[in-house]
């Protein structure tokens, strides 16, 4: 079977977790100084093209946890998945700038943008065929979507939020604002069930 763009596209559609591996492969093809500057400088046919040098490096840092601005690109953060955690990138300056400069992607998810970049660079992804056999397709249990917080009393209540007080074991009173939109259930007895923050 010949290696071509359609094979890569079908592979990414059938197993979205491979998008992370694809971005990792393309990012590792960038030169160290291109990753450091977040711009493609050399026309060497590998790595991200000039149009996607900046956003590609942002995606690469996200999936690998590497800090490309530091010498040697050390791993400084926990690697994340563009499929499960991609919404975090929507709030970054680089993604907002990319979407502003490319209005056709303004309502596109980060995972879809990463898939589009991977498909554009399909010639570099022959190694993805080997990776696809090792990527697990099992569904991991999701973390609970809510948590229970305890408080001593409600200090103040506005139309949109609650100011709660909690006294800890040492007798120190702590105050915390909770948006009412986060409250799922009032359990009574000084307990609230709230949505888990992202």
N, C-alpha and C positions, 0 to 999 in steps of 0.2 A: 504494500500500500504506500503510495507516494505521500510525502509530507507536504501539506498545503494549508492555506488560510482557513478553508472550511473545516478541516480537521481540528484546528485550534479553536475556532469559533464554537463548534459542536462540543468540544471538551469543556470549555468554559461555561457553556450553557447547561450542560448536564451536571457539572460539579462546580458550583460557584466558589467553593473554597480554593480552587486552583488559581483564582484571580490573585490571591496573596502570593502564591508561588511564582506566578508569571511576573508580577511587579518586582519581586525579589530577584529573579533571574535577569531582567532587563536592567535593574539598578546596579547589579554586580558587574554588568558589562560597562557601566560608566567608568571613566577614569577618576582617580582620587580627587584631582583638582576640580573636575566637573561636579562631583558630588559636593565638594566643599563650597564651591561658588553657587551651586544650584542652577548653573547655566551650561548648556552644551556648547563646547568651544571647538571641538574637532569633528570634521566630517569623516569619521572612520567607519561608518556603517553599523556601529554597535552602540548599545545604550539608548537613551531617550533621544529623539530628534530634537532639534532646537525649539520647536513649537511647544514641546511638552517637557523640556528640561527642568523647569522649576516645579511644576505640579507633580511630575514624575518622581523627583527627588523627595518631595513632601510625602508622597504615597510610600516610597521606599523606606523612609525613616519610620513611618507609622507601622509598617508590617515587620520591620526588623528591630525596631527600638534603638537604632544607631543614631548617634549625634554626628552628623556629617560635617559640622563646623569645627569639630575638634580633630586634632591630628590623630590619625590612625582609625578614625570613625568608631570610637568605643561604643559598646552597647550600654546605654544609660537608662533606658526605659523598658518596661515590659512590652514585648512585641504584641501587636493587636491585630485583629482580623478586620479587613475592610467590609466583610459581609455582616459581622455581628456588631462591630463598634464604629463603623464608618460614619455614623451620624455625628460623632465627635468632631470629625474634620470639617463638617459644614460650618462650624462656628469659627474656624481659623481664618486669619487674614488672607493667607495664600489661596484658600479655596474660594473665599468671597471674591477676591480679585480675579481668579480664573473664571468664575461664573459671570462676573460683571463684564470681562473682556470677551467672553464667548457666550452671548445671550441665549444661544440655542441649548446650552446646558444648564440654564438657570434653575430649572425644575427637575434636573436629573440627579439621581442619588450618586453618592461617592462610589459605590460599588459598580454602578453602570459606567461612570467615567473611567474608572480603573480598567474595566473590561474593554472599553473602547480603545484605550491606550494600548492594552495588551494585544488586541487584534491588529492594530496598526503596526505593531512591532513583531508580528507573528514569525518572521524569519529567524528571530533569535530564540524561539521557544521550542526547539526540537527536544530539549531536555525535559520539557513539561510532560512529554509522553511517558517518560520513566517515572516522574514524580506522581503522575495520576494513579499509578498502581499502588503507591505507598500512602496516599492521603486517605485517611479514614472517612468513610461516609456515614458512620454511626452518628446518631443525634445525641448530643450531650444534654444532660438535664439543665434546664435554665435556672438561674439564680432566682430566689424569691423576688417577686416584684413589689412587695410591701415589707415594711418593718414596723415594730411597735416601739413607740417612745413613751417615756414616763415623765410626768411633770407634777409639781407640787400644787400650783395654782395658775389660773389664767389672770395675767396682770392687766392686759388690755386687749380689746377686740375691735378691729375695724371691719369695713365691708369686705376686705380681701385677705386679711391676715389675722393671726392670733399671736400675742406676745405671751410666751409661757415662761414660768419660773420653775427651776428645779434646784432643790437644795441637796448637795452631795453629802457624803459620809462625814466630811470634816466641817460641815455647817456652812459651806460657801454657797451662796445663791448665784445661779447662772440664769441668764435670760436668753431666749431664742425666739426669733420670729419664724413662724410657719405659715406659708401661704395656704389659704383655705382650699385652693385647688388641689393641694397635695393630700388633704385629709380624706381618707377612704371611709373610716369608721371611727366613731367615738365609743370606745370600749367601756367607758365609765371608770370610776376609781382612780382617776389620774393617768389614764392610758389612752393614747391615740394610735390608730393604725394609719400609717401614711405611705404614699408611694415612695419607693426607693429612689433617691436622687441618682441621676446618670453619672 
